[in-house]
Amino acid sequence: MGLRSKCINVLSQILMEQQAVIRFHVLLGKTATKTFKSTKNAYGNNRLSSARVFEWFNRFIEEQGSLEDNERIERVAP
């Protein structure tokens, strides 16, 4: 595996970790701003931009809403 591939793998791992942190904050009911501050403290210069944190935060909020909607529909359905 070349250096470029190793760098891409490391960056992919960092992205997945930060996405997990963002999802965890959504589940805890934290705000997007607090989530960004947490990633900033934890990852420093290797963090996602505020725009990306807010984007992923909103994606997870929407996903959570759609999952809750599906659960309600399943409970109502005979």
Chimera marker file (.cmm) of the C-alpha trace (Angstrom):
<marker_set name="trace">
<marker id="1" x="0.000" y="0.000" z="0.000" r="1" g="1" b="0" radius="0.5"/>
<marker id="2" x="1.425" y="3.343" z="-1.053" r="1" g="1" b="0" radius="0.5"/>
<marker id="3" x="1.718" y="6.496" z="1.001" r="1" g="1" b="0" radius="0.5"/>
<marker id="4" x="-1.240" y="8.094" z="-0.764" r="1" g="1" b="0" radius="0.5"/>
<marker id="5" x="-3.471" y="5.123" z="0.055" r="1" g="1" b="0" radius="0.5"/>
<marker id="6" x="-2.363" y="5.180" z="3.697" r="1" g="1" b="0" radius="0.5"/>
<marker id="7" x="-3.148" y="8.896" z="3.953" r="1" g="1" b="0" radius="0.5"/>
<marker id="8" x="-6.592" y="8.361" z="2.423" r="1" g="1" b="0" radius="0.5"/>
<marker id="9" x="-7.271" y="5.528" z="4.887" r="1" g="1" b="0" radius="0.5"/>
<marker id="10" x="-6.247" y="7.681" z="7.858" r="1" g="1" b="0" radius="0.5"/>
<marker id="11" x="-8.416" y="10.582" z="6.674" r="1" g="1" b="0" radius="0.5"/>
<marker id="12" x="-11.351" y="8.230" z="6.112" r="1" g="1" b="0" radius="0.5"/>
<marker id="13" x="-10.937" y="6.886" z="9.640" r="1" g="1" b="0" radius="0.5"/>
<marker id="14" x="-10.869" y="10.408" z="11.108" r="1" g="1" b="0" radius="0.5"/>
<marker id="15" x="-14.006" y="11.308" z="9.139" r="1" g="1" b="0" radius="0.5"/>
<marker id="16" x="-15.855" y="8.212" z="10.382" r="1" g="1" b="0" radius="0.5"/>
<marker id="17" x="-14.811" y="8.943" z="13.975" r="1" g="1" b="0" radius="0.5"/>
<marker id="18" x="-16.046" y="12.514" z="13.748" r="1" g="1" b="0" radius="0.5"/>
<marker id="19" x="-19.322" y="11.398" z="12.174" r="1" g="1" b="0" radius="0.5"/>
<marker id="20" x="-19.784" y="8.994" z="15.096" r="1" g="1" b="0" radius="0.5"/>
<marker id="21" x="-19.145" y="11.846" z="17.544" r="1" g="1" b="0" radius="0.5"/>
<marker id="22" x="-21.682" y="14.027" z="15.735" r="1" g="1" b="0" radius="0.5"/>
<marker id="23" x="-24.282" y="11.244" z="15.759" r="1" g="1" b="0" radius="0.5"/>
<marker id="24" x="-23.655" y="10.645" z="19.466" r="1" g="1" b="0" radius="0.5"/>
<marker id="25" x="-24.194" y="14.346" z="20.199" r="1" g="1" b="0" radius="0.5"/>
<marker id="26" x="-27.479" y="14.248" z="18.260" r="1" g="1" b="0" radius="0.5"/>
<marker id="27" x="-28.617" y="11.273" z="20.325" r="1" g="1" b="0" radius="0.5"/>
<marker id="28" x="-27.687" y="13.142" z="23.518" r="1" g="1" b="0" radius="0.5"/>
<marker id="29" x="-29.726" y="16.160" z="22.408" r="1" g="1" b="0" radius="0.5"/>
<marker id="30" x="-26.724" y="18.488" z="22.129" r="1" g="1" b="0" radius="0.5"/>
<marker id="31" x="-26.740" y="21.459" z="19.770" r="1" g="1" b="0" radius="0.5"/>
<marker id="32" x="-24.779" y="21.652" z="16.538" r="1" g="1" b="0" radius="0.5"/>
<marker id="33" x="-22.703" y="24.480" z="18.008" r="1" g="1" b="0" radius="0.5"/>
<marker id="34" x="-21.726" y="22.423" z="21.064" r="1" g="1" b="0" radius="0.5"/>
<marker id="35" x="-20.971" y="19.503" z="18.775" r="1" g="1" b="0" radius="0.5"/>
<marker id="36" x="-18.633" y="21.631" z="16.667" r="1" g="1" b="0" radius="0.5"/>
<marker id="37" x="-16.858" y="22.895" z="19.797" r="1" g="1" b="0" radius="0.5"/>
<marker id="38" x="-16.378" y="19.314" z="20.971" r="1" g="1" b="0" radius="0.5"/>
<marker id="39" x="-14.879" y="18.219" z="17.652" r="1" g="1" b="0" radius="0.5"/>
<marker id="40" x="-12.685" y="21.322" z="17.659" r="1" g="1" b="0" radius="0.5"/>
<marker id="41" x="-11.376" y="20.451" z="21.135" r="1" g="1" b="0" radius="0.5"/>
<marker id="42" x="-10.888" y="16.768" z="20.337" r="1" g="1" b="0" radius="0.5"/>
<marker id="43" x="-9.463" y="16.935" z="16.801" r="1" g="1" b="0" radius="0.5"/>
<marker id="44" x="-7.848" y="20.372" z="16.619" r="1" g="1" b="0" radius="0.5"/>
<marker id="45" x="-6.707" y="21.167" z="13.093" r="1" g="1" b="0" radius="0.5"/>
<marker id="46" x="-7.818" y="17.728" z="11.859" r="1" g="1" b="0" radius="0.5"/>
<marker id="47" x="-11.468" y="18.488" z="12.543" r="1" g="1" b="0" radius="0.5"/>
<marker id="48" x="-14.260" y="18.907" z="10.048" r="1" g="1" b="0" radius="0.5"/>
<marker id="49" x="-15.180" y="22.471" z="9.174" r="1" g="1" b="0" radius="0.5"/>
<marker id="50" x="-18.129" y="24.019" z="10.973" r="1" g="1" b="0" radius="0.5"/>
<marker id="51" x="-20.139" y="23.764" z="7.745" r="1" g="1" b="0" radius="0.5"/>
<marker id="52" x="-19.476" y="20.005" z="7.535" r="1" g="1" b="0" radius="0.5"/>
<marker id="53" x="-20.296" y="19.460" z="11.220" r="1" g="1" b="0" radius="0.5"/>
<marker id="54" x="-23.597" y="21.304" z="10.792" r="1" g="1" b="0" radius="0.5"/>
<marker id="55" x="-24.313" y="19.368" z="7.577" r="1" g="1" b="0" radius="0.5"/>
<marker id="56" x="-23.760" y="15.980" z="9.234" r="1" g="1" b="0" radius="0.5"/>
<marker id="57" x="-25.590" y="17.115" z="12.371" r="1" g="1" b="0" radius="0.5"/>
<marker id="58" x="-28.659" y="17.990" z="10.296" r="1" g="1" b="0" radius="0.5"/>
<marker id="59" x="-28.442" y="14.722" z="8.346" r="1" g="1" b="0" radius="0.5"/>
<marker id="60" x="-28.481" y="12.758" z="11.595" r="1" g="1" b="0" radius="0.5"/>
<marker id="61" x="-31.365" y="14.866" z="12.959" r="1" g="1" b="0" radius="0.5"/>
<marker id="62" x="-33.370" y="14.147" z="9.790" r="1" g="1" b="0" radius="0.5"/>
<marker id="63" x="-32.475" y="10.465" z="9.953" r="1" g="1" b="0" radius="0.5"/>
<marker id="64" x="-33.563" y="10.307" z="13.584" r="1" g="1" b="0" radius="0.5"/>
<marker id="65" x="-36.868" y="11.956" z="12.681" r="1" g="1" b="0" radius="0.5"/>
<marker id="66" x="-37.503" y="9.537" z="9.839" r="1" g="1" b="0" radius="0.5"/>
<marker id="67" x="-36.681" y="6.578" z="12.087" r="1" g="1" b="0" radius="0.5"/>
<marker id="68" x="-39.109" y="7.883" z="14.711" r="1" g="1" b="0" radius="0.5"/>
<marker id="69" x="-41.776" y="8.341" z="12.017" r="1" g="1" b="0" radius="0.5"/>
<marker id="70" x="-41.237" y="4.759" z="10.836" r="1" g="1" b="0" radius="0.5"/>
<marker id="71" x="-41.572" y="3.456" z="14.396" r="1" g="1" b="0" radius="0.5"/>
<marker id="72" x="-44.881" y="5.326" z="14.822" r="1" g="1" b="0" radius="0.5"/>
<marker id="73" x="-46.201" y="3.966" z="11.531" r="1" g="1" b="0" radius="0.5"/>
<marker id="74" x="-45.213" y="0.407" z="12.498" r="1" g="1" b="0" radius="0.5"/>
<marker id="75" x="-46.982" y="0.751" z="15.870" r="1" g="1" b="0" radius="0.5"/>
<marker id="76" x="-50.168" y="2.061" z="14.216" r="1" g="1" b="0" radius="0.5"/>
<marker id="77" x="-50.205" y="-0.495" z="11.417" r="1" g="1" b="0" radius="0.5"/>
<marker id="78" x="-52.189" y="-3.677" z="12.165" r="1" g="1" b="0" radius="0.5"/>
<link id1="1" id2="2" r="1" g="1" b="0" radius="0.2"/>
<link id1="2" id2="3" r="1" g="1" b="0" radius="0.2"/>
<link id1="3" id2="4" r="1" g="1" b="0" radius="0.2"/>
<link id1="4" id2="5" r="1" g="1" b="0" radius="0.2"/>
<link id1="5" id2="6" r="1" g="1" b="0" radius="0.2"/>
<link id1="6" id2="7" r="1" g="1" b="0" radius="0.2"/>
<link id1="7" id2="8" r="1" g="1" b="0" radius="0.2"/>
<link id1="8" id2="9" r="1" g="1" b="0" radius="0.2"/>
<link id1="9" id2="10" r="1" g="1" b="0" radius="0.2"/>
<link id1="10" id2="11" r="1" g="1" b="0" radius="0.2"/>
<link id1="11" id2="12" r="1" g="1" b="0" radius="0.2"/>
<link id1="12" id2="13" r="1" g="1" b="0" radius="0.2"/>
<link id1="13" id2="14" r="1" g="1" b="0" radius="0.2"/>
<link id1="14" id2="15" r="1" g="1" b="0" radius="0.2"/>
<link id1="15" id2="16" r="1" g="1" b="0" radius="0.2"/>
<link id1="16" id2="17" r="1" g="1" b="0" radius="0.2"/>
<link id1="17" id2="18" r="1" g="1" b="0" radius="0.2"/>
<link id1="18" id2="19" r="1" g="1" b="0" radius="0.2"/>
<link id1="19" id2="20" r="1" g="1" b="0" radius="0.2"/>
<link id1="20" id2="21" r="1" g="1" b="0" radius="0.2"/>
<link id1="21" id2="22" r="1" g="1" b="0" radius="0.2"/>
<link id1="22" id2="23" r="1" g="1" b="0" radius="0.2"/>
<link id1="23" id2="24" r="1" g="1" b="0" radius="0.2"/>
<link id1="24" id2="25" r="1" g="1" b="0" radius="0.2"/>
<link id1="25" id2="26" r="1" g="1" b="0" radius="0.2"/>
<link id1="26" id2="27" r="1" g="1" b="0" radius="0.2"/>
<link id1="27" id2="28" r="1" g="1" b="0" radius="0.2"/>
<link id1="28" id2="29" r="1" g="1" b="0" radius="0.2"/>
<link id1="29" id2="30" r="1" g="1" b="0" radius="0.2"/>
<link id1="30" id2="31" r="1" g="1" b="0" radius="0.2"/>
<link id1="31" id2="32" r="1" g="1" b="0" radius="0.2"/>
<link id1="32" id2="33" r="1" g="1" b="0" radius="0.2"/>
<link id1="33" id2="34" r="1" g="1" b="0" radius="0.2"/>
<link id1="34" id2="35" r="1" g="1" b="0" radius="0.2"/>
<link id1="35" id2="36" r="1" g="1" b="0" radius="0.2"/>
<link id1="36" id2="37" r="1" g="1" b="0" radius="0.2"/>
<link id1="37" id2="38" r="1" g="1" b="0" radius="0.2"/>
<link id1="38" id2="39" r="1" g="1" b="0" radius="0.2"/>
<link id1="39" id2="40" r="1" g="1" b="0" radius="0.2"/>
<link id1="40" id2="41" r="1" g="1" b="0" radius="0.2"/>
<link id1="41" id2="42" r="1" g="1" b="0" radius="0.2"/>
<link id1="42" id2="43" r="1" g="1" b="0" radius="0.2"/>
<link id1="43" id2="44" r="1" g="1" b="0" radius="0.2"/>
<link id1="44" id2="45" r="1" g="1" b="0" radius="0.2"/>
<link id1="45" id2="46" r="1" g="1" b="0" radius="0.2"/>
<link id1="46" id2="47" r="1" g="1" b="0" radius="0.2"/>
<link id1="47" id2="48" r="1" g="1" b="0" radius="0.2"/>
<link id1="48" id2="49" r="1" g="1" b="0" radius="0.2"/>
<link id1="49" id2="50" r="1" g="1" b="0" radius="0.2"/>
<link id1="50" id2="51" r="1" g="1" b="0" radius="0.2"/>
<link id1="51" id2="52" r="1" g="1" b="0" radius="0.2"/>
<link id1="52" id2="53" r="1" g="1" b="0" radius="0.2"/>
<link id1="53" id2="54" r="1" g="1" b="0" radius="0.2"/>
<link id1="54" id2="55" r="1" g="1" b="0" radius="0.2"/>
<link id1="55" id2="56" r="1" g="1" b="0" radius="0.2"/>
<link id1="56" id2="57" r="1" g="1" b="0" radius="0.2"/>
<link id1="57" id2="58" r="1" g="1" b="0" radius="0.2"/>
<link id1="58" id2="59" r="1" g="1" b="0" radius="0.2"/>
<link id1="59" id2="60" r="1" g="1" b="0" radius="0.2"/>
<link id1="60" id2="61" r="1" g="1" b="0" radius="0.2"/>
<link id1="61" id2="62" r="1" g="1" b="0" radius="0.2"/>
<link id1="62" id2="63" r="1" g="1" b="0" radius="0.2"/>
<link id1="63" id2="64" r="1" g="1" b="0" radius="0.2"/>
<link id1="64" id2="65" r="1" g="1" b="0" radius="0.2"/>
<link id1="65" id2="66" r="1" g="1" b="0" radius="0.2"/>
<link id1="66" id2="67" r="1" g="1" b="0" radius="0.2"/>
<link id1="67" id2="68" r="1" g="1" b="0" radius="0.2"/>
<link id1="68" id2="69" r="1" g="1" b="0" radius="0.2"/>
<link id1="69" id2="70" r="1" g="1" b="0" radius="0.2"/>
<link id1="70" id2="71" r="1" g="1" b="0" radius="0.2"/>
<link id1="71" id2="72" r="1" g="1" b="0" radius="0.2"/>
<link id1="72" id2="73" r="1" g="1" b="0" radius="0.2"/>
<link id1="73" id2="74" r="1" g="1" b="0" radius="0.2"/>
<link id1="74" id2="75" r="1" g="1" b="0" radius="0.2"/>
<link id1="75" id2="76" r="1" g="1" b="0" radius="0.2"/>
<link id1="76" id2="77" r="1" g="1" b="0" radius="0.2"/>
<link id1="77" id2="78" r="1" g="1" b="0" radius="0.2"/>
</marker_set>
